[in-house]
Amino acid sequence: MSVYVHIPFCDYRCRYCNFVFETGWSPALLQKTLDAIVAEASRELERCTREGIEPRFHTLYLGGGTPGIIPPNQIVPFFSRLNDALGVSGSWQEVGFEVNPENVTPELLAELAEAGVNRLSVGLQSFSTERLQLLGRWCTRETNLRALELLSRHWRGSWSADLMTGLPGEAGGQGQTWRELKSDLETLLAFEPPHVSLYSLIVEPETALHSLISSKKLTAASAPMQDQLWLSAKSHLEHHGFEWYEISNFARPGNRSLHNPVYWRMDHWMGLGPGAEGNLVARDAKGEYRPLRTRNDRLFPWLTGGESARTEELLTAPEYLLEHFLTGWRTSDGLSATRLAQVFQNLPAHLELCLTDDQRLALNRHLEALPDFEAAELRPNWLVALQDLS
């Protein structure tokens, strides 16, 4: 089992973000939230015991929000209490931690290393100050470069950098060009990152970016341009020795994430904190083990409601099978027939478990057209060819 911890605070709201988080937090509210996460970890471990499950924890990931807002002097105590609550006495196989460039300091890096963090994810998005400002980011080109220089000097663990493609432009102006994106890639590659997450910008409803584009105050890149930018960046990274292994993820050999494939394989993970989702196991009314999907509410209901603020749902076999296909198709490896055989019975003997690039795009377009299907997290938005799946 893996563990995902959601830290629901940011210093500001990026224009494109629709995640669950709060701004304007206080030190007292942060401490209360960290205490509640530790308490929730204890309750979840007790639940496992009641269900007759002894979890073997192997990866931990802190996302958000912005975990990097935790003051350095609170990081080691928090990790120590969390490990105690989960009954983890040794080392995790991988501990990931998200930071924004403006959060990176030598003090923070030292405390993270002492706490056992061995993999950082740095949200750069772009090296263009102009594009960053249009996204509502507080960092600049200089901020991003300084963060990478600090990593080079002070960080001995692994790390990954986030870049975005298809960035918008001023009204009447031009969005991101391949020349700009290639410059971003070359700037990043000069720091020899072990891993790169390459995201095609999605303009989510009910975000500031969506409002600005709808009101013609910003210009969005066309879908063909977004796809071509992403594909060109993919080719550039592969040319420089990176392996593409999931829709948005590229790694140098031996540097793939250990935590994220837990989601794509539909393995089990515990979700802690407001906004977190978990994929656990529980017994149904017949006493049989079933997959249990847990979701936590937003911050304040979660803080005051305890276990009652968590939504829980036992998944049916068809629902769980569908999720295996949707997550497995995100990856270059496709679905594991062995894994499906372990989880499900009476499946067809011959299954097409991998999709071509063209089929991935066609499936995505089909899913987007369904009236009640929320495809936001599944939408690749990165391929230029469109074929009929029929």
N, C-alpha and C positions, 0 to 999 in steps of 0.2 A: 504494500500500500504506500502511496505517496501522500503528501500533504501540501495543500495550497492555502496560503494565508493572505487575506485581502486587507491591506492597510488603506482605509477609505479617506485619506486626506491629500489634498494638493494645495500648493501655494496660490494657484490660479487655475482657471478653466480654459483649456485649449479650445479653439473654435470648432474643431472637428470631433471632439470627444463626447460620447454618450454613455460612458461608464458610470458606475455608482461611486460617487465620492462627494466630499464636502470641502469647501474652502472656508476660511475664517475660523479655523479650529484654534483651540487654546492648549497650552501644555497640560492643563488639568483634564481636558476632554481626551487628549491623546493618551494620557496615562490610564484613564478609565477604560478606554478602548483596548489597550494592550492587556490590561488586567482581565477584561471580558474575553479576549481571545484565548488566554491561558485557561480560564475557567471552562470555556467551551471545549477546548482540547481534552480536558479531564472528563467532561461529560461524554464526549464522543468515544473516548477509550473505554469508559464504563459501559456504553452501549455495545461496543464490540464484545466485551466480556459477557454481557447478558445474552448475546446472540451466539455465543460459543466460538467466537473468532479471535484468534491471536495474531494481530497484524505485525508484519515484518516491514518496518518503515525503511525506505531506501532513498527517496529524494524529497526535498523540501523546496518550496518556491514562495517568495514573498513578492506579491504584485500589488497593484493598486488601481487608482490612486498613485501615490508616490512614496514607497517605503523609505526613500532617501531623506524624507523630512524628519525621520526619527533622530533626535540628538545623539551624537556618537556615544556619549556616556551612558545612554540607556540601552544600547544595542546588545552588549554582552549579557547584562542581567536579564533582558527579555528572552534572548535565545536560551539561556540557562533554565529559566522558569518553564519555557515551552517544552524543552527537551524532558524536563522532569515530569511535566503533565502528561506527556506522551509515553513515558517510560523508556526513553531513548538514552542509553548510557554510553554508547560508543559514537563513532563518526558516521554521518550520513554519506551516502555515495556521492550525492551532489546536493549542494545548497545554493539556490539561485536568488538573486536580489536585484530589483529594478532601481535604477537611479536616473535622475535627470542630470544633464551636464553641470548645471549651476549648483547641484548638491555635492559634487565630487571635490573632496579635500583630502589632504594627506591623513588628517585625523580620522575621517570617516573610513577611509580604506584600511587603516590600521585596525580599527575596531571591528570592521567586518571580517577581516582575516582572523582576528583573535576569536570571534564568535563562531568560526567554522565555515563562513561563506567561501565558496571556491569558484563561483561563477557569477559575473555581473552582466546585467543587460542595461546598456546605456541608450537612452532615447534621444538620439541626435536629430533625426528626421531630415535635416538639410544643413549644408554649410553656407547657404545664402541668407544673410541677415534679412533681406527683403522678403523672401519666401517665408522665413520663420515668423516674421511679424504678421504676415497675412494669415498664418495659421494660429495666431494668438499666443505664440511661444514667447517666453521671457528671455530665452537664451539668444545669443548671437553667434556669428561665425567664430569670433574670438573666444567666447565661452566654450564652444564645442572643442576648439583646438586645445584650449587650456586643459579641459577634462581629459582628452586623449593623451596629452603630454604627461599629466599626473599619473594616469594608468601606466604609461610606459616606464615611469621612474619608480612607482611605489607599489604596483599590483603584480603579484606573482601567480595569481590564479588565472582561470580562463575568463573570457569575456565575449560579449556579443554587442554589436551596434545596430540600431534601428535606422533605416533610411526609408523615405517615402518617395513614390513616383506619382506623376500626374498632379503636381501642385498647381493651385489656381494663380491667376494673375489679377492685377488691378482692372477695374471696369474699362473696357475698351483696349486693354493691353493684352499681353501675351502670357500664357501660362508657361510652366516649366518646359524647357527645350531639352533635346538630347545632349546638346553641348553643355548645358548646366548640369544635367544629371551625371554625365560622364565625368565632369570636373569634381562633383561630389564623391563619386566612386573612387577616382584617383586620389583625392585628398585622404579618404578613409583608408584606402589600401596602403598608403605610405606608412601607416601605423601598424601594418601587418595584423589585422584582426583575425582571430581564429574562426569567427562565426559572424554572419551578417543576416539580419532579418530585413527583407525587402518587401515593403507594403505598398500596394497601389491604393491611393487615397480613396476612401469611400465617403461620400457626402451623406451622412446619416440624417434622417428627419429629426426635427426638433433640436437641432444644434444651431449655434450662431453661424457656422459656415453655410448651412443650408439656407438660413434667412438671408445672408448677404448675397448668395448666388441667386436666390429667387428674386430678390429686389434689384438685381443687375448691378450691385455694388462691387461684386467680384465676378471674374470670368472663370468658369470651370473648364478643364480640359475635356475635349470630346472623348467618347468611348474608344474610338480607333486610336487616338493619340495616346490615351492612357495605356491601352494594351501594347502599343508599339514601344512606348518608353519602358514598360516593364520587361518586355521580351528582350529589348536591346540590353538592358541592365543585366538580365539573367545571362545572356551570352557573354557579356563582359566579365562577370564574376566567374563563370565556368572557364573562360579563357585564362583566368588568373589562378586556376587550381581549386576552385570551390566546387563542391558537390551539391546539386539541388536535391533536397530530400523531402521537402514538404512545401505546400503552396508558397509560403513566404520565407522559407528558411534555407540557408546555404551554409555549408561548413567545409573547412579544410579537412582532409582525411584525419579521422580520429578525434574530431572536435564537435561531433553532433551533440545536441542536448540530450540528456538522459531523462529529464523530467517531462518535457512536452510530449514525447511519444506515448506517455501514459494516457493522455487524452485521446490520441489518434487510434490507439489500440483498444480503447474502452477498458483499460485496466481500472483498478480501484484507487480512488483518492478521497481524502478527507478535506472538505472545504470549511475553513475557519474564518470568521469575521463577516461583517455586513457586506452583502453583494457576492459572497462566495457560493460556489456550487460544488456539491460533492457527488461522487458515484460510489456508493457503498453496497453492502449486502445486508439483507434482513430476512427473517422468516415471515412467511405469509400466514393466513389463518389455518392452513393445512400443515404448517410446520416446515414447509419447503423453502429453501433459500431462493431469493429473488433479488434482482438488482434494485437498489433503492436510490432514487435521485433526491438530493436535498438541496434546498435553496434558502439562503438567508435574506431577510428583509433589509431595507435601508437602515442607515446608522441608528437613528433614534428609536424606532420600533425595536430594532435588534438589541440595543442597550437595555431597554426597559422590559422587553418581553421574554428574555431568556430563550428557553427551548420553544415556547409558544410562537416566537417570531420566525421559526423555521418552517418552511413548506416541505413536506415529504410526500413522495409518490413511488409506489412500487410499480415498476415498468412491466408491461406484458412482453412476451417473447417477440411478437412482431415489431413492437416499438423498439426493443433493444436491438433486433436484427437490422432495422432501418438505420439506427445510429451507427452500428458497426460499418455499414456500407458507406454512409455519408462521411464519416471520419476517416475510414481507410482509404477512400478515394482521394483524399487530400494529399496523400503521400506518394512518393515515387515507387515505393515497394508495393503499393496496393493493399489488398486484404490478405490476411494470412488464412489459408484454408485450414491449417492445423488448429489455429486459434478458434475459428468458427466451429470446427468439429468438437472442440473441447466444451464450448459453451452451448451449442445448439444440437438438436438431434433431427434426423430425417430431412436433411438438406439435400438438394439435387446433387447427383454425383459429379456433374460437370458444371462448374460455375466460372464465368469470366470474372476474375478477381482484380484485374487491372484495367484502367482506362487509358486510351491514348489522349494526347493533348486536345485533339479535336473533340473527342467524346466528352472530356471534362467540361469544355466550354459549352457544348450543346446541352449537357445535363444541367449545367448551371443556368443557362438561359431558360430552359424548361421549368426549373424550379422557381425562378423569379416570376414566371408568368402565372403560377398557381395563386389563386386569390387569398388563401389563408395560410400561406407558407412564409414563415419568417426566414429569409435566406441571408440576412445580414452577415452572420458569422460564417456562412458557407460560400459566399460569393467570391470566386477567384478574381474576376474582372481583369484577366491578364492575357487572354489569348485572342488572336485576331481572326482565326478561321472559324466558321460556323457551319456545322453539318447537321443533317437531319438524323436523329438517332434511330428513326424507324428503318 
